[in-house]
Amino acid sequence: MTELHPERARQAIVEHTRRLAESAVAARPDATVPTAPAWTVADLVEHIGQTQHWVAEIVERRITDPTQLPTEMAVLPADPGAWPAWLSESAERQASAFSDDALTAPVFNPSGDERTGGQFWLSSALNEAVVHGYDAASVAGRAVELDADIAAALITNHLAMLTSPTWELMRSESAHAIRGTGETLQWVAADGAGAWHVERRPDGAMWQRGTRPADVTVSGPAASLLLTMTRRVSLTDREATGISVNGDIGLAEHWLDNTAHDAG
């Protein structure tokens, strides 16, 4: 997420968590989340609050050994009316943990890539707040506002995860499915936020910034591209998303079908 200033990311975590809390309170606690059907709204709120405290502790303690990761989780308030304050506390704690020093200090990086642990966790934390914020908004019937620079940073994070050493180890089925023999696809933000070119090689998928000739190009606002790539909206729902596809749509659909993150 090198193109996004850390302070911008910290502020966005707090803001998107606030919006998530508002959406959660506007919905029924037992309502099913359409974009994560194994969860209710209460499950979603619990996941976000617990994860934010958990990640904050990892970064605060500068944990480098994965066997020393926290095991105790924060407790979700039973009263939904207390959720906004609970989530505000977890988001503020998490944002504060990501000091400039923390982003360069030794911290465990689960992806196994070249990022520092602090950079990994900051990107992941922002992704959680934004994508799950969309989940909560979808239940409450609320509009989602996502700035292009935030969406672009999370697209970069998404592709970094899909091509990381850990993805190959932990999600081998996905990693093998997106290998290929030189097929290319690219994602172009029509609002100028960025472009990402992917090549499916025999030894694994690789990506780089910028545009190049590709077998399929998916274009649209950066926010729509992110929500499509994270399977929150459909590639074919073009009227709602402003997405356009030029080339082999089957190649793009195959990529999306085989790159979903777990619900959490």
Summary of the structure (lengths in Angstrom):
residues: 264
radius of gyration: 18.1
end to end distance: 20.0
largest distance: 53.8
contacts: 866
relative contact order: 0.13
helix: 51%
strand: 12%
